[in-house]
């Protein structure tokens, strides 16, 4: 039996995640929703609206949907009022959480989109979340050499769109948690040791779900231990 055939036989698919609810996993809070089902409540703050207006028309709806869902997760995670929460770009462009106009120390946020879905995650440790549509499997194969090692390709196989989407989502969620980029050495440095359940190398914990026509990955990257004093 070839590795791909073995994956097709043995890989049972990812567990589903219910959209529209805030779920807890490993100390993190995560939610996924259909973009068409997100209501603009709570409304974006004046600062968030200024960011939206500076974006292209194509990006405006995507950016707003991600922040609206992230704000929903923050409200439930911290038990604060809707009008207290903002999700604004930090100096490096990644999203940051503010409550009452000030940053929340030790709280990390990550946001991801596909054409039909949006996801957001919060955690007290570095976190990355990524959505990959299962119909993107062919595109994943085309760039597999940039992000997957031969051993990972053998493990994942090439005949399961959900497995390929899951592998890509895991890699991208991991480099988001690490605050690095998906292409180049960073993604190859994230080793996939298992897919269901997901197991990654390094100080990382991961989970993968099926979210409609997309696969959703959550990665928690524990901060490096401080150096010991001599």
N, C-alpha and C positions, 0 to 999 in steps of 0.2 A: 504493500500500500504506500503511495506517495505521501509526503508530508501534507500536501494540500488536501488529498483525499481523507487523510486522517483527521484533519481539522474539520472538514465537512461532516464527518461521521461523529466526532466526539464533541465538537464545540456546540453547546446547547443554546447559545444566544445569551444576550444580557437581560437582566431583570428589568421590568418596566418601572418607570417613575411617573407618578400621577402629576399632571400639569396643574398649575394654579395654586399649589400648596407649598408652604415652607417646610422642608424636611431637614432632619438633623442626621449627620453622619460624622463620626470621629471627632466631635467637638465643633464641627462646622455647621453652618446653616446654608441650605441650597434650595433654589427654586428654578423651575423651568416653566415657560408659558408660551402659548401661541401668540405671535406678535399681533395678530388680528383680534385677539381677545383681551389685550391690555387696554384698560381705560386710563385716561389721563388724570387719575386721582391717586395720590395727591398731585396737585399741579407742580410743574417745575418752578423752582425759585427764580428770582430775577437773575442771579448769577448763572444758573443753569441755562436759562433762556438766552443769555448773551453768548454762551458757548454754542448753543444750537444754531443761532443766527449766523455764526461765523463759518459753519460747515456748508458743504455742498448740499443741494436739494436731496440727492440720493442718500447722503449720510444722516440727514436730520432725523428722519423717522427711526432709523436704526439706533442712533445714539440716544434719542429720547426713550425708546422702548427699553433699552438696557438699564438706563438710570431709573426709570419708573419701577422696574422690577427690583433693582438693587435697593431702592428706598423702601419698598415693601418688606424685603428681607431684614433690613436694618431696624425698621420699626418693631418687628416681632422679636428680633434677636436682642435688642436693647430695651424693649418696652418703653419707647419714647413716642411723643406725638408726631404725627405726619409732617406738620409744618416746621418741625425742628431739624429735619434730615435733609442734607444735600450730598450729592455725589458729584465731585468736581475733579478735573484733571490735576494731578500733582506735577511737580517740576519736570519729571521724566515722561509725562503724558499718560501714565497709568492712573486708574481711578482711585480716588481717596474719599473717605467718609468724613463729613463734618456734622456735628450735632450742636445746635444753638450757635452756629457760626464758627466753632472751633474744631480742630481735628481730634479724632478719638485715638489716643495712644494705644498701640498694640492691637489694632483692629485692621485686618487686611481684607480687601475686596477684589473680586475678579468677575468679569462680565464677558459673555460670548454671544454670537448671533449666527443664525443661518437665515435663509430667505424666509422661512416660516416660523422659526422659534427663537427665543432669547432665553439665556440662563444667567443667573447671578449667584455668587457664593461669598460668604463671609466667614472668617475664622480668626482666632487669636494668634495664629501662626501663618507664615507665608502660604498662600493658597492660589491655585490656578484652576480655572474651569474652562472647558472647551466643548463646543458642539460641532459635530461633523455629520453632514447629511450622508445617508447610506448611498445615495446616487453619486457621491463624489469618489467612490472606490477606484474608478478608472484613473482619476486624476492622482490619487494617492499612489497607485502603481507607477505612474509616469515619473514621480519624484522620489520613489522609494529609495533609490541609491543615495539621496541626500540625507535621509532621516532614519532609515532602517538598516541594520547590519544584516549580512547573510543569515546569521543564526536567527534573527528576529523574523525575517521573511519565512524561513523554514518553520518556525514556531507558529506563525500566524496563518500561513498559507496564502493563496491568491484567489480562491474561489468563493469566499464569503464576504460580500460587501459590508456586512455589519462588523466582521472582525477587522477588516482593513480600516473602516471608519473609526473603530474603537482604538486601534493602534495609533492612528494619526491624532485622535483626540487626546490620548494619554500623553503622547510626546508634547503636543502643544500646551496642554494644561501644565505639564511638568516644567517647561521652560518659562511659562508665565509665572509659576510659583518661584522659580529660580531667578526671575527678572532678566532673562536672556532671550535670544531669538530662535525661531524655529529652524531656520536654515543655518548651515555651517556646523562647527564642531559641537555646539551646545546640545542640539537634538541628538546627535550620535552618542553623546555622553550620558544620555538617559537610557538605561538598559531595561528593556521589557523582558522580564523573566517568566511571566505568566499573564494570561489574558482573562480567564474567568476561573477563579477570582484574579483580578489584576494584581500583579506583583512587579514592583519597580526596584531597580538597584538604588543604593544610596539611602539617605535618611528621608525616605518618602513613603507616604501611605496613599493608596489610590482606590477609587471605586468607579465603576462604569455602569451606566443604565441605558436602556432603550427609551428614547423620548420621541414617540411618533415615528416620523421618517428620518430621525437623526439619532446619533449616539452621543451621549453626554458623559464626559469624564471629569472627575474631581481629583485633584492631587494636593496633598498637604506636604509641604517640605519643611521639616523641622529646622530651625535656625542652627547654624553650626555652634558647637559648644565653645564658650570663651576659652582662650588659652590659659593654662595653669601658670600661676606665678611660681618662679623658681624658689 
